[in-house]
Amino acid sequence: METGNSAPLDLARLPAADRLLDVVGLFCPLPIIRTAAAMRHLQPGRVLEVLADDPVALVDMPNWCKSSGHGYLGWSAGDGGTLRFFIEVRQGSRVPPRAPVAS
């Protein structure tokens, strides 16, 4: 199992994020659920930056990327104890489409 405990990224070496998702204050599993939903709206090659403060996300985010087929670019420390995750949408990823809402 990938742990995601790698060293923080050098932000100068990353492409600019195409979209920012703020999940600060949300805890497992909500950061992953919201990230999956946001990824559905991005084209392959685009980068999503996720702001989170749940330390479990250091493990969850890289593992979710691996299981869904997206590119986990890494993380960095943000302001005020937040974590910044960078994920690249990959062609052929396995994020299921949004389930229809029963009326």
DSSP file (Angstrom, degrees, kcal/mol; ACC not computed):
  #  RESIDUE AA STRUCTURE BP1 BP2  ACC     N-H-->O    O-->H-N    N-H-->O    O-->H-N    TCO  KAPPA ALPHA  PHI   PSI    X-CA   Y-CA   Z-CA
    1    1 A M              0   0    0      0, 0.0     2,-0.2     0, 0.0    62,-0.0   0.000 360.0 360.0 360.0 131.9    0.0    0.0    0.0
    2    2 A E        -     0   0    0      1,-0.1    61,-0.1    57,-0.1    64,-0.0  -0.553 360.0-165.8 -73.4 137.6    1.3    3.4   -0.9
    3    3 A T        -     0   0    0     -2,-0.2    -1,-0.1    59,-0.1    60,-0.1   0.727  20.1-139.2-102.1 -23.2    1.5    5.7    2.1
    4    4 A G        +     0   0    0      1,-0.1    55,-0.1    58,-0.1    71,-0.1   0.600  61.0 130.8  76.6   8.0    1.9    9.2    0.6
    5    5 A N        +     0   0    0     54,-0.1    -1,-0.1     3,-0.0    54,-0.1   0.087  33.1 131.9 -84.4  25.7    4.5   10.0    3.3
    6    6 A S        -     0   0    0      1,-0.2     3,-0.1     0, 0.0    69,-0.0  -0.210  69.3 -80.3 -69.4 167.0    6.9   11.3    0.7
    7    7 A A        -     0   0    0      1,-0.1    68,-0.3    67,-0.0    -1,-0.2  -0.311  58.4 -89.2 -65.4 152.0    8.6   14.6    1.2
    8    8 A P        -     0   0    0      0, 0.0    68,-0.3     0, 0.0    -1,-0.1  -0.224  50.2-102.5 -60.0 154.8    6.6   17.8    0.3
    9    9 A L        -     0   0    0     66,-3.4     2,-0.9    -3,-0.1    68,-0.2  -0.369  19.5-118.0 -77.1 154.5    6.9   19.0   -3.3
   10   10 A D    >   -     0   0    0      1,-0.1     3,-2.1    -2,-0.1     4,-0.2  -0.870  26.9-155.2 -87.0 107.1    8.9   21.9   -4.6
   11   11 A L  G >  S+     0   0    0     -2,-0.9     3,-1.3     1,-0.3    -1,-0.1   0.731  86.7  69.5 -63.2 -22.9    6.0   24.0   -5.9
   12   12 A A  G 3  S+     0   0    0      1,-0.2    -1,-0.3    -3,-0.1    -2,-0.0   0.710  97.9  53.1 -67.2 -17.5    8.2   25.7   -8.4
   13   13 A R  G <  S+     0   0    0     -3,-2.1    -1,-0.2     2,-0.1    -2,-0.2   0.409  93.6  90.4 -97.7   1.4    8.4   22.4  -10.4
   14   14 A L  S <  S-     0   0    0     -3,-1.3     2,-0.1    -4,-0.2     3,-0.1  -0.686  78.9-114.2 -98.2 149.4    4.7   21.9  -10.6
   15   15 A P        -     0   0    0      0, 0.0     2,-0.1     0, 0.0    -2,-0.1  -0.459  48.0 -90.1 -70.6 155.5    2.3   23.0  -13.4
   16   16 A A        -     0   0    0     -2,-0.1    31,-0.3     1,-0.1     2,-0.1  -0.412  47.3-107.8 -65.1 141.8   -0.3   25.5  -12.3
   17   17 A A        -     0   0    0      1,-0.1    31,-0.2    -2,-0.1     3,-0.1  -0.464  17.6-152.7 -71.3 143.2   -3.5   23.9  -11.1
   18   18 A D  S    S+     0   0    0     29,-2.8     2,-0.3     1,-0.3    30,-0.2   0.677  80.7  16.8 -87.0 -21.0   -6.5   24.3  -13.4
   19   19 A R  E     -a   48   0A   0     28,-1.3    30,-2.7     2,-0.0     2,-0.4  -0.992  67.4-143.8-151.9 146.6   -9.0   24.1  -10.5
   20   20 A L  E     -a   49   0A   0     -2,-0.3     2,-0.5    28,-0.2    30,-0.2  -0.949  11.3-168.2-114.6 132.4   -8.8   24.5   -6.7
   21   21 A L  E     -a   50   0A   0     28,-2.9    30,-2.9    -2,-0.4     2,-0.7  -0.986   7.1-157.1-121.1 121.7  -11.0   22.3   -4.4
   22   22 A D  E     +a   51   0A   0     -2,-0.5    30,-0.2    28,-0.2    28,-0.1  -0.879  26.1 158.0-103.1 112.0  -11.2   23.4   -0.7
   23   23 A V    >   +     0   0    0     28,-3.2     3,-2.0    -2,-0.7    30,-0.4   0.015  22.1 147.8-118.4  25.0  -12.1   20.5    1.6
   24   24 A V  T 3   +     0   0    0      1,-0.3     3,-0.1    28,-0.2    28,-0.1  -0.403  68.5  25.7 -61.7 133.2  -10.7   22.1    4.8
   25   25 A G  T 3  S+     0   0    0      1,-0.3     2,-0.3    -2,-0.1    -1,-0.3   0.307  98.9 109.6  93.3  -7.7  -12.7   21.0    7.8
   26   26 A L    <   -     0   0    0     -3,-2.0    27,-0.4     3,-0.0    -1,-0.3  -0.791  51.8-156.7-101.9 146.0  -13.9   17.8    6.2
   27   27 A F    >   -     0   0    0     -2,-0.3     3,-2.0     1,-0.1    -3,-0.0  -0.811  38.4 -23.6-122.9 161.9  -12.8   14.4    7.3
   28   28 A C  T 3  S+     0   0    0      1,-0.3    -1,-0.1    -2,-0.3    29,-0.0  -0.063 123.0  14.2 -44.2 129.3  -12.5   10.9    5.8
   29   29 A P  T >> S+     0   0    0      0, 0.0     4,-2.1     0, 0.0     3,-0.7  -0.966 114.6  70.9-100.4   6.5  -14.2   10.0    3.5
   30   30 A L  H <> S+     0   0    0     -3,-2.0     4,-2.8     1,-0.2     5,-0.3   0.842  93.0  56.7 -59.8 -39.5  -15.5   13.4    2.4
   31   31 A P  H 3> S+     0   0    0      0, 0.0     4,-1.9     0, 0.0    -1,-0.2   0.907 112.4  43.3 -58.4 -38.2  -12.2   14.8    1.0
   32   32 A I  H <> S+     0   0    0     -3,-0.7     4,-2.8     2,-0.2    -2,-0.2   0.905 113.1  51.4 -72.0 -41.3  -11.9   11.8   -1.4
   33   33 A I  H  X S+     0   0    0     -4,-2.1     4,-1.9     1,-0.2    -1,-0.2   0.926 113.9  44.0 -61.0 -45.2  -15.6   11.9   -2.3
   34   34 A R  H  X S+     0   0    0     -4,-2.8     4,-2.2     2,-0.2    -1,-0.2   0.866 112.7  52.2 -69.1 -36.0  -15.4   15.6   -3.2
   35   35 A T  H  X S+     0   0    0     -4,-1.9     4,-2.2    -5,-0.3    -2,-0.2   0.934 108.6  50.5 -64.4 -45.5  -12.1   15.1   -5.0
   36   36 A A  H  X S+     0   0    0     -4,-2.8     4,-1.0     1,-0.2    -2,-0.2   0.904 111.0  49.4 -58.7 -42.1  -13.7   12.3   -7.2
   37   37 A A  H  < S+     0   0    0     -4,-1.9     3,-0.5     1,-0.2     4,-0.3   0.905 111.1  49.0 -65.2 -41.3  -16.6   14.6   -8.0
   38   38 A A  H >< S+     0   0    0     -4,-2.2     3,-1.4     1,-0.2    -1,-0.2   0.859 104.3  59.6 -66.6 -35.4  -14.3   17.5   -9.0
   39   39 A M  H >< S+     0   0    0     -4,-2.2     3,-1.5     1,-0.3    -1,-0.2   0.790  92.7  67.4 -65.5 -27.8  -12.2   15.2  -11.2
   40   40 A R  T 3< S+     0   0    0     -4,-1.0    -1,-0.3    -3,-0.5    -2,-0.2   0.712  98.4  53.4 -64.2 -19.6  -15.3   14.4  -13.3
   41   41 A H  T <  S+     0   0    0     -3,-1.4     2,-0.4    -4,-0.3    -1,-0.3   0.342  96.3  82.0 -99.2   5.7  -15.3   18.0  -14.5
   42   42 A L  S <  S-     0   0    0     -3,-1.5     3,-0.1    -4,-0.1     6,-0.0  -0.887  73.5-127.8-115.1 144.1  -11.7   18.2  -15.7
   43   43 A Q    >   -     0   0    0     -2,-0.4     3,-2.0     1,-0.1    46,-0.3  -0.490  45.6 -78.4 -81.8 155.2  -10.3   17.0  -19.0
   44   44 A P  T 3  S+     0   0    0      0, 0.0    46,-0.2     0, 0.0    -1,-0.1  -0.243 119.4  31.1 -53.0 139.3   -7.2   14.6  -19.1
   45   45 A G  T 3  S+     0   0    0     44,-3.1     2,-0.1     1,-0.4    45,-0.1   0.175  91.9 120.3  94.6 -15.8   -4.0   16.4  -18.5
   46   46 A R    <   -     0   0    0     -3,-2.0    43,-2.8    43,-0.1     2,-0.4  -0.442  57.0-132.7 -80.1 157.1   -5.6   19.0  -16.2
   47   47 A V  E     - B   0  88A   0    -31,-0.3   -29,-2.8    41,-0.2   -28,-1.3  -0.936  11.5-159.0-118.3 131.9   -4.4   19.4  -12.6
   48   48 A L  E     -aB  19  87A   0     39,-3.1    39,-2.5    -2,-0.4     2,-0.5  -0.917   5.8-155.2-106.1 130.8   -6.6   19.7   -9.5
   49   49 A E  E     -aB  20  86A   0    -30,-2.7   -28,-2.9    -2,-0.5     2,-0.5  -0.930  11.2-162.7-103.3 128.2   -5.2   21.2   -6.4
   50   50 A V  E     -aB  21  85A   0     35,-2.6    35,-2.8    -2,-0.5     2,-0.5  -0.954   6.3-155.9-115.5 124.2   -7.0   20.0   -3.2
   51   51 A L  E     +aB  22  84A   0    -30,-2.9   -28,-3.2    -2,-0.5     2,-0.3  -0.877  28.8 158.1 -96.6 125.8   -6.7   21.9    0.1
   52   52 A A  E     - B   0  83A   0     31,-2.4    31,-3.7    -2,-0.5   -28,-0.2  -0.956  37.3-165.2-143.3 159.0   -7.3   19.7    3.1
   53   53 A D        +     0   0    0    -30,-0.4   -29,-0.1   -27,-0.4   -26,-0.1   0.285  59.7 108.4-127.4   7.6   -6.5   19.6    6.8
   54   54 A D    >   -     0   0    0    -28,-0.2     3,-2.1     1,-0.2     4,-0.3  -0.780  59.4-152.2 -84.3 114.2   -7.3   15.9    7.5
   55   55 A P  T >  S+     0   0    0      0, 0.0     3,-1.5     0, 0.0     4,-0.3   0.747  91.9  70.1 -61.5 -21.8   -4.0   14.2    8.1
   56   56 A V  T >> S+     0   0    0      1,-0.3     4,-2.8     2,-0.2     3,-1.6   0.758  81.8  75.0 -64.6 -23.3   -5.4   11.0    6.9
   57   57 A A  H <> S+     0   0    0     -3,-2.1     4,-2.3     1,-0.3    -1,-0.3   0.765  80.2  70.5 -61.7 -24.6   -5.5   12.5    3.4
   58   58 A L  H <4 S+     0   0    0     -3,-1.5    -1,-0.3    -4,-0.3    -2,-0.2   0.800 113.6  27.8 -61.7 -27.5   -1.7   12.0    3.3
   59   59 A V  H <> S+     0   0    0     -3,-1.6     4,-1.5    -4,-0.3    -2,-0.2   0.822 123.1  50.3 -96.2 -44.9   -2.5    8.3    3.0
   60   60 A D  H  X S+     0   0    0     -4,-2.8     4,-2.9     1,-0.2     5,-0.2   0.900 104.1  55.9 -64.6 -44.4   -5.9    8.4    1.3
   61   61 A M  H  X S+     0   0    0     -4,-2.3     4,-2.3     1,-0.2     5,-0.2   0.932 110.4  41.4 -62.8 -50.3   -5.1   10.8   -1.5
   62   62 A P  H  > S+     0   0    0      0, 0.0     4,-2.2     0, 0.0    -1,-0.2   0.891 116.7  50.3 -65.3 -35.1   -2.2    8.9   -3.1
   63   63 A N  H  X S+     0   0    0     -4,-1.5     4,-2.3     2,-0.2    -2,-0.2   0.900 110.6  48.8 -67.9 -39.8   -4.0    5.5   -2.6
   64   64 A W  H  X S+     0   0    0     -4,-2.9     4,-2.2     2,-0.2     6,-0.3   0.918 110.7  51.2 -64.4 -42.3   -7.2    6.9   -4.2
   65   65 A C  H  X>S+     0   0    0     -4,-2.3     4,-1.5    -5,-0.2     5,-1.3   0.919 110.9  48.5 -60.3 -43.3   -5.2    8.2   -7.2
   66   66 A K  H  <5S+     0   0    0     -4,-2.2    -1,-0.2     1,-0.2    -2,-0.2   0.922 114.7  44.3 -63.4 -44.0   -3.6    4.8   -7.6
   67   67 A S  H  <5S+     0   0    0     -4,-2.3    -1,-0.2     1,-0.2    -2,-0.2   0.784 118.3  43.6 -74.1 -25.9   -6.8    2.9   -7.5
   68   68 A S  H  <5S-     0   0    0     -4,-2.2    26,-4.1    -5,-0.2    27,-0.2   0.589 110.8-116.0 -95.7 -11.6   -8.7    5.4   -9.8
   69   69 A G  T  <5 +     0   0    0     -4,-1.5    -3,-0.2     1,-0.3     2,-0.2   0.574  68.1 134.2  90.4   9.0   -5.9    5.8  -12.3
   70   70 A H      < -     0   0    0     -5,-1.3     2,-0.7    -6,-0.3    -1,-0.3  -0.505  62.0-103.4 -87.5 162.2   -5.2    9.5  -11.8
   71   71 A G  E     -C   88   0A   0     17,-2.9    17,-3.2    -2,-0.2     2,-0.8  -0.771  24.6-152.1 -91.5 114.2   -1.7   10.9  -11.5
   72   72 A Y  E     +C   87   0A   0     -2,-0.7    15,-0.2    15,-0.2     3,-0.1  -0.761  15.4 179.6 -84.0 110.5   -0.7   11.8   -7.9
   73   73 A L  E     -     0   0A   0     13,-2.5     2,-0.3    -2,-0.8    14,-0.2   0.723  44.6-107.4 -85.5 -22.9    1.8   14.6   -8.3
   74   74 A G  E     -C   86   0A   0     12,-1.0    12,-2.6   -65,-0.1    -1,-0.3  -0.831  29.2 -87.0 130.7-166.9    2.4   15.0   -4.6
   75   75 A W  E     -C   85   0A   0    -68,-0.3   -66,-3.4    -2,-0.3     2,-0.3  -0.900  22.8-166.8-139.7 164.5    1.6   17.3   -1.7
   76   76 A S  E     -C   84   0A   0      8,-1.9     8,-3.1    -2,-0.3     2,-0.4  -0.963  35.1 -95.8-146.8 163.0    3.0   20.4    0.0
   77   77 A A  E     -C   83   0A   0     -2,-0.3     6,-0.2     6,-0.2     2,-0.1  -0.670  41.8-164.4 -81.7 132.1    2.3   22.2    3.3
   78   78 A G    >   -     0   0    0      4,-3.3     3,-0.7    -2,-0.4     2,-0.2  -0.249  34.5 -62.7 -99.9-167.5   -0.1   25.1    3.0
   79   79 A D  G >  S+     0   0    0      1,-0.2     3,-1.3     2,-0.1    -1,-0.2  -0.509 113.1  12.0 -77.9 146.6   -0.9   28.0    5.3
   80   80 A G  G 3  S-     0   0    0      1,-0.3    -1,-0.2    -2,-0.2    -3,-0.0   0.773 135.0 -52.9  62.9  29.9   -2.3   27.3    8.8
   81   81 A G  G <  S+     0   0    0     -3,-0.7    -1,-0.3     1,-0.3    -2,-0.1   0.565  98.4 140.7  84.7   7.6   -1.7   23.6    8.8
   82   82 A T    <   -     0   0    0     -3,-1.3    -4,-3.3   -58,-0.0     2,-0.4  -0.444  44.3-136.4 -80.5 160.1   -3.4   22.8    5.6
   83   83 A L  E     -BC  52  77A   0    -31,-3.7   -31,-2.4    -6,-0.2     2,-0.5  -0.920   8.1-149.6-113.9 141.7   -2.1   20.3    3.1
   84   84 A R  E     -BC  51  76A   0     -8,-3.1    -8,-1.9    -2,-0.4     2,-0.4  -0.961  14.2-169.1-115.8 118.2   -2.1   21.0   -0.7
   85   85 A F  E     -BC  50  75A   0    -35,-2.8   -35,-2.6    -2,-0.5     2,-0.5  -0.840   7.2-154.7-107.9 144.2   -2.5   17.9   -2.9
   86   86 A F  E     +BC  49  74A   0    -12,-2.6   -13,-2.5    -2,-0.4   -12,-1.0  -0.978  15.3 177.8-123.7 123.6   -1.9   18.0   -6.7
   87   87 A I  E     -BC  48  72A   0    -39,-2.5   -39,-3.1    -2,-0.5     2,-0.5  -0.984  17.2-148.6-130.7 132.1   -3.6   15.5   -8.9
   88   88 A E  E     -BC  47  71A   0    -17,-3.2   -17,-2.9    -2,-0.4     2,-0.3  -0.864  22.0-124.2-101.6 131.0   -3.5   15.1  -12.7
   89   89 A V        -     0   0    0    -43,-2.8   -44,-3.1    -2,-0.5     2,-0.4  -0.576  31.3-155.7 -70.6 128.8   -6.5   13.8  -14.6
   90   90 A R    >   -     0   0    0     -2,-0.3     3,-1.4   -46,-0.2     2,-0.1  -0.868  21.0-104.8-111.5 143.5   -5.4   10.8  -16.6
   91   91 A Q  T 3  S+     0   0    0     -2,-0.4   -48,-0.0     1,-0.3    -1,-0.0  -0.377 106.5  19.3 -59.2 136.3   -7.0    9.4  -19.7
   92   92 A G  T 3  S+     0   0    0      1,-0.2    -1,-0.3    -2,-0.1   -22,-0.1   0.683  85.3 165.3  76.3  17.9   -9.0    6.2  -19.0
   93   93 A S    <   -     0   0    0     -3,-1.4   -24,-0.2     1,-0.1    -1,-0.2  -0.225  40.7-126.0 -64.1 161.6   -9.2    6.9  -15.2
   94   94 A R        +     0   0    0    -26,-4.1   -25,-0.1     2,-0.0    -1,-0.1  -0.171  55.9 139.1-107.0  39.1  -11.7    4.7  -13.4
   95   95 A V        -     0   0    0    -27,-0.2     3,-0.1   -56,-0.1    -3,-0.0  -0.752  53.5-127.4 -82.1 118.1  -13.8    7.4  -11.6
   96   96 A P        -     0   0    0      0, 0.0     3,-0.1     0, 0.0   -56,-0.1  -0.278  26.5-101.2 -65.7 151.0  -17.4    6.2  -11.9
   97   97 A P        -     0   0    0      0, 0.0     2,-0.1     0, 0.0   -60,-0.0  -0.270  52.1 -80.0 -65.4 159.3  -20.0    8.5  -13.3
   98   98 A R        -     0   0    0      1,-0.1     3,-0.1    -3,-0.1    -3,-0.0  -0.382  50.4-116.3 -62.0 133.9  -22.2   10.3  -10.9
   99   99 A A        -     0   0    0      1,-0.1    -1,-0.1    -3,-0.1     2,-0.0  -0.463  34.3-103.0 -71.6 142.5  -25.1    8.1   -9.7
  100  100 A P        -     0   0    0      0, 0.0     2,-0.5     0, 0.0    -1,-0.1  -0.370  33.9-120.2 -65.1 145.9  -28.5    9.3  -10.7
  101  101 A V        -     0   0    0     -3,-0.1     2,-0.2    -2,-0.0    -3,-0.0  -0.768  23.2-127.5 -90.7 126.9  -30.5   10.9   -7.9
  102  102 A A              0   0    0     -2,-0.5    -1,-0.0     1,-0.1     0, 0.0  -0.490 360.0 360.0 -71.8 140.5  -33.8    9.1   -7.1
  103  103 A S              0   0    0     -2,-0.2    -1,-0.1     0, 0.0    -2,-0.0   0.413 360.0 360.0-109.9 360.0  -36.8   11.4   -7.1
